[in-house]
Amino acid sequence: MPLPKAELHLHIEGTLEPELAFALAARNGVTLPFADTEELRKAYLFDDLQSFLDLYYGLMAVLRTERDFEELADAYLTRAAAQGVRHAEIFFDPQAHMARGVAIGTVMEGLGRALDRSEERHGISTRLIMCFLRDQSAESALQTLDAAKPHLHRIIGIGLDSAEVGHPPAKFREVYEAAAALGLRRVAHAGEEGPPAYITEALDVLGVERVDHGLRCMEDPDLVERLVRERVPLTLCPLSNVRLRAIDVLEEHPLARMMDAGLLCTVNSDDPAYFGGYVGDTFHAVREALGIDQERLRELARNSFEASFLDGSAEDEALRARYLAEVADYSFD
């Protein structure tokens, strides 16, 4: 049985495997610019963030109906359960779908059907986080939040993703303030390709409670000290960092140094269909490449539940306590 863990940085659109992409394309009458799944899988060997994003958004054309989104989420949950995931806080990008004429309700209800039965079918509790695309306008983000209001029972929080450089967190101050007023939790991608100052800005201007990636905080000792002092969780994605060239090779990833510094680190898969592995694969990879020992792996698993948004009710707290007990009792033998 794999080590129990939570996954806090997972884009559901990034779980679209080539086989499902072709199946949905056939069902929806979409022609993909690839001969077969093998050719498409080769295209997953991209060179940088932009080439990844081009493919990532291009493949979304196959996602059209509630059934498509339901099957996408269910396929992820099946894989996640096999790799020890007990709780998942899942990102989705409504603007990318609305721009194609797919209503936000179609996306959220389709995902919601899979998530509603996740505990019974997969043994995974779930939460949904709606992300804004930072390379689109702040006005678009506000319009998206407004469109989501009839569906707020489906989401726990908001996030900020896509191309980081040139799109500082402060651009989205207004929509984050509006989301906070609605009682939504707040996270944001910062410090992946953007500078450490973006992490500080996400904390101070957007009021984020968790930093997605946060890799480049290590360039600013004062920021590291603050993150440690305030116990701000970082949702690191080591395989993603290598595939997107933020880190040359996994052996150079600063995860171990970040843990040594006292940072509250978690390990996640980001876009696993594209980046070469789901979260259990990522745990195995960092163990092999960085020499992360069993107790450090247990620490990462414990951090994942402590950093989760399972804190809104007595029921949530009881669930988190149960998961933490599973981690404490886990035997690596």
N, C-alpha and C positions, 0 to 999 in steps of 0.2 A: 504493500500500500504506500503511495507517495506521501511525502510530508504535507500535512494540511496547510493551506495558505489562502490568502485573499489576493485577488487581482484588482488593482486600483487604477491601472493605466492601460486601457484596452479599447481600441476603436473598433466598433462592430463591423464597420465597412472594411476594415483591414483584416478581417477573418475570411474574406471571400476567396476560397480556394478555386483553382482553375476548373476543377470538375463541376463545382456548383455554378460557377460563372457560365460555363457552356450549357448546363442544363437549364438555367434560367433564361439564357439567351434564346434557346430553342423554344421554350414555352412562350416567351413574349415576342417572338419574331424579331429579335435583335441580331444583326450581323456583326460579329466581332472581327477585328482586323488580324486574326490569327487563324492558322490552318487547323490547329487542334490544341488540346491541353498541353502537350509537350512543348509546342512553340510558345504558348502563353507562359508556361513556367520558366522558360528561358528568358522571357522579357522581364521576369521578376528580378533578374540580376542587373539592376540599374546602377548608375554611377554616382548619383548624388540626390539630395532632397528633391530638387525640382523634377528630375526624371522619374523619381518615385511618385511624386504628386500627380504628374501628367498621367501615368498609368492608373494610379489609384482612382482619380476622379473619372477617367475615361471608362473604366470597368463598371462604374456605378450605373451605367446605362441599362444594365440588365435588371436592376432592382426597380420594379414598377408597382407591385401590388402588395397588399397586406400579407398575403401568403408568402411572397418572396422574402420579406423582412422577417417573418416568423421562422421560415426555414433557415435563413442566415443565422439568426440568433440561436436556434436550436442546435445547429451544427457546431457552433462555437461551444455551447454549454456541454455538449457531448464530449468534445475533446478536452475541455477544461476539467470536467469531472474525472476523467481518466488520468489527469496530471495532478490531482490533489486539491483543486480549487474548491473551497467551501463557501466563499462569498465573492461576488464580482460586482464592481461598480463600473458600468459600461458606458462609454462615450458614444454619441452618435452626432452626425453632422446634418441637421435639417436643411440648411441653406443649399447644400449641394444637391439635395433632392427636389426642393421647392423650385430651384432654378430650371429643373427638367420637367416641371409640371406635375410633380408628385406632391400631393398635399401632405402637410405635416401630420395630419390625423392618420393618414395611411401608414406613415412610417411608425408613429408611436403606438398605434393599435396593433400593428403587425408584430413589432418587437414585444409589446406588452403581453400578447397572448403567449409567447414563448416564455417570457419571464414569470408570468403568473403561475405557470405549472413547473417552474424550474426546481423548486425545493422538493416537490413530490417526485418528479421524474429524474432529476439529476443530483439531488442533495445539495444544491447550491442556492443560497439566498442571494438576491440581486437588488441592485439599485440602478437607476438610469440617470445619466448626466448629459445634458444638452450642451453641445459645444458650438461656439461661434467661430466662423472663419476669419482670421485676423487680417487676411489680405483683401477682405471685403470691407465695405464702409461701416462705420459705427451706426449709421442710420439703418442699414440692413439688419444689423444685430438687434436693434431696438424693435424693428418690425417683426423679426423672428420671435423675440420674446413675447410680443403682443399676440402673435398667431398661436403661440403655445399655451396661452392662458386657459383655454378650455380643457387642456390636457395636463394641467399642473399636478393632478393626482398621480400622474405617471412618472414624474421626474423629481429627483431629490436636490439637484443642483445644476449649475452651469459651469462651463469651461471655455477655454480659448485655445485654438489649435491652428494648424496649417503654417504657411511660411512665416517665420518669426522676424527675420532681419528687415528693418525698415518699418515695422509695425509695432511700436512700443505699447506696453500694456495700457498706458494712460489714454490711448485712443478710445478705449472702451469703458472709461470711468462711468459714464452715464448709465449704460446698460447694466453694469455691475451694481450700481447704487439701486437701480430699479429692481433687480433680482433680489438684492438683500432685503428690500422693503417687502417683497413677496415671501420672505422666509426661506429662500433657496440658498443652499450651500455654494461656496465659490472656490474654484480651483482654476489654474491657468498654466499652460506651457510657458516656461521661461528658463533662459539659461541653457538651452540646447545648442542652437547656433547663435542666438543672441547673447549679449554681454551680461556679466553679473549684475549690472545696473538694472536690467530688465527684471531680475528676481526681486530686487529691492522695490522697484516700482510696482510690481504685482502685489507685494505685501502691503505697501503703504497707500497706494492709490486704489487698487481693486479690492483690497481687504481679503485676499485669498487665504484659505485655511490649509491648503496643501499646494506644493509646487510640483508641477509635472515636469520631469527631467531635473532641472536644477544643477545639471552637471558642472557648469562653469562657475559655480559658487566657490570652487576651490582656488580660483584666481584672486579671491578677495578674503583675506583672513578675518577682517572685521565682520563681513557678511557670514562667514562660517560660524564665528562666535555667536552672532545673533541667532542664527538658525538653530544652533545647539541650545542656547539659552531659552529660546521660545518654543523649543520642541516642534518645529515646523517639519512635517513629513515631506520627504522627497520621493517621487515615484520614478525611480530610475529604470531605464530600458537598455541594458547593455548590448544585446544583439542588434537592436535598432541603431545604437550609437556607432557600431562598427559598420553596419551596412550603409549608413548615411554619411560615413566618413568623418563623424565627429571624433572618433577614436580610430587609429590606424588598425590596431589588432586588439583582440579582447584582453590579451595579457597586459596591455597598457592601461586598462580601464581603472579609474581611481576608486572603485567601489570599496576595496579593503581600506584604503587610506581615509575615505570618507567615514567609514565605520569607526576606525581608530580615532578619528577626530570627535566622535560622539554624535554625529549626525543621525537623525532618525531616517534610515534608508529602507526603501522597499524595492523589490525586484519584480519587474512586470514584462509583458511581451510586446506591448504597443500595437503593432500590426503584424501578427504572427504569420499570416499566410505569405507575407512579402519578406519578412525578416529572418526566416529560417528556423522558427521554433516557437512553440507555445511556452507558457510560463514555467512548466516543469522542465522543459528542455533548457530554458534560460538558467534555472537553478543549477542544473547539471553542468552547463557550460561554464558558469562562473566558478563553480567548485573545481572543475578541472583546470581552467586557465589561470585562476588567481589563487588557488590553494586555499579556498574558503573551507574551513573545517566544519564538522557537524554542528558544533555549538553556535558558530556564526550563522549557519544555515537556519538553525532554530530561531536565532535572534531575528533574522530577516522575516521568517514566517510570523513570529510574534509581532514584529513591527507592522506587518501588513494588516493585522486585525486591529491593532491599537490605532493605526492611522485611518481606519475606515470610518465611514459615517454611520456606523452602528451605535449611535448614541442619542437617538431622538426619543426613546421611550424605554420603559422598564423591560419590555419585550426585546428590544434591540440589545440592551445591556446584558440581558440573560443569554442572548444568542452569542454575543461577543465572548462572554465568560466561558461558554461551552466550547467555542472554537479555541480559545487560548488554553483551555484544559487539554484539548486534543493535541495541541502543539507540545505542551509540557510533558504529556504522557507518551509522545511518539518515540518509537524505537527505530534507530537506523539499521538495526541488525536484520 
